[in-house]
Amino acid sequence: MSGTTGGHHDVIVLGLGSMGSAAAHQLAARGLSVLGLERFWPAHDQGSGHGETRIVRQSYFEGPAYVPLLRRAYEGWRELEEASGRQIMTLCGGLYVGDPDSKIFSGARLSAETHGLPHEVLDAEQIRARFPAMDPADHALGLYEDNAGFVRPEETILANLDLAARHGAELRYDEPVRSWRATPAGGVEVVTDRGTYGADRLVVAAGAWAPGLLADLGLDLRVERQVVCWFTPDFSVVPYAAWTSDQLPVYIEETDHNRDIYGFPMVDGPAGGLKLAFFNTFARADPDAVDRTVTEVETEATRERARQLFPHLTGPLVKALTCLYTTSPDHDFVVGALPDRPQVTVASVCSGHGFKFVPVIGEVLADLVANGRTAHDISLFDPSRPGLRVPA
Ligand SMILES: Cc1cc2nc3c(=O)[nH]c(=O)nc-3n(C[C@H](O)[C@H](O)[C@H](O)COP(=O)(O)OP(=O)(O)OC[C@H]3O[C@@H](n4cnc5c(N)ncnc54)[C@H](O)[C@@H]3O)c2cc1C
């Protein structure tokens, strides 16, 4: 073969965002020669893994099948903190509020009961008494668990990149991959603006760009633009302390079909604002052409909805940003080798809820690349499942 400029590696990781940085770290730690290729800069804000905080929780309304992975992920978060020396995870509790038969409440309860996770069920009056910033609908119920909180996404990605480099990975930034192919010899070839690289294996962890890079698979993945806002509460009515992680957990809430929101306690001082967002804005986007400015119409719609839970969220907007989801039809992740090209492993771990799995997904990807299989049950994420294809 001619034109290969970048040498040959055991594995190329395409995309060094949330999942790719973890995969590069875990693969390099196992002694493989790793080349990581990233179109932007370390811990950038153009994809899915930025914005200061990400919820971690275990009583998972999305389904009990996720819980064993979450248990392993929590161990991985502590291991990542230890290895990197960075403070990443804060467990301040989590509250999932909704109508008694809502997916958010009843799904969380199902996971908690199925796996024996410690939790409490609170009615609206108990929620108001315990978390004075909140005023849920009278008929709402909340499932509260202590073992939830948030992680710091930028710190996570920087930690994994540092550790990948420390274990010998070659990480190249500002170098978009233009194309890739499986070679007849059973390896891969990856082309960027600056070179052509060969490897035995490829991990595609390209986030919102994955649908474009994997177009020939016909995966039904939608890229969606999401808006996140930070608002100032009125501290003269509900004092600052009630908005901090001492008195406010992370939460998700949907009652009477008012559209689900989620958010965090204030984590960066009284001027930092209370971060919250709609769980899904269903706005289809092209990652290369997305409008990253947020309008006042969007921020005020978010505030209006948020005030149904936080009536005293009346102060100025601190800031707002956009972020991209890559959503599958069943909202489950896509992780696994391509059946017809087993040297290529795909990781599209999003649908708006992937970040909390970063450490365990890094481990799964390293297992799949290094051993061809993993002991973790990832059957839910099968890239060949029928519902994942664009309908004919
Ligand atoms: C607003 C918002 C809130 C969220 N909240 C939560 C939460 O509270 N809890 C939770 O668990 N999850 C949450 N998520 C989801 C979570 O952040 C995502 O699941 C996760 O970040 C996806 O990781 P990724 O590696 O697939 O994508 P990314 O982190 O975006 O990484 C993909 C990388 O690939 C690079 N890349 C793409 N194409 C190329 C190319 N051609 N060449 C080189 N590099 C390329 C990109 O630049 C990027 O760095 C949230 C997401 C958003 C947007």
The ligand as an ORCA input file, in Angstrom:
! r2SCAN-3c Opt
* xyz 0 1
  C     -27.048     19.378     26.922
  C     -26.597     17.983     27.215
  C     -26.810     17.488     28.474
  C     -26.453     16.179     28.780
  N     -26.654     15.748     30.052
  C     -26.258     14.503     30.394
  C     -26.336     14.095     31.739
  O     -26.732     14.870     32.627
  N     -25.944     12.840     32.038
  C     -25.489     11.984     31.093
  O     -25.172     10.841     31.439
  N     -25.384     12.358     29.795
  C     -25.747     13.596     29.433
  N     -25.613     14.026     28.141
  C     -25.146     13.088     27.122
  C     -23.651     12.951     27.070
  O     -23.007     14.177     27.242
  C     -23.284     12.274     25.750
  O     -23.894     10.992     25.764
  C     -21.785     12.130     25.544
  O     -21.118     13.343     25.708
  C     -21.534     11.572     24.122
  O     -20.153     11.337     23.986
  P     -19.486     11.112     22.568
  O     -18.089     10.700     22.832
  O     -20.344     10.226     21.752
  O     -19.521     12.550     21.856
  P     -18.501     13.765     22.007
  O     -18.125     13.945     23.430
  O     -19.076     14.909     21.289
  O     -17.193     13.252     21.272
  C     -17.136     13.017     19.867
  C     -15.793     13.522     19.396
  O     -15.516     13.110     18.072
  C     -14.870     14.182     17.421
  N     -15.006     13.990     15.983
  C     -16.169     13.911     15.300
  N     -15.919     13.735     13.987
  C     -14.598     13.668     13.838
  C     -13.751     13.516     12.707
  N     -14.258     13.378     11.469
  N     -12.414     13.532     12.905
  C     -11.886     13.684     14.150
  N     -12.664     13.846     15.259
  C     -14.002     13.841     15.106
  C     -15.631     15.392     17.936
  O     -14.957     16.593     17.690
  C     -15.751     15.041     19.412
  O     -14.636     15.491     20.136
  C     -25.904     15.353     27.796
  C     -25.669     15.855     26.520
  C     -25.991     17.173     26.236
  C     -25.719     17.700     24.869
*
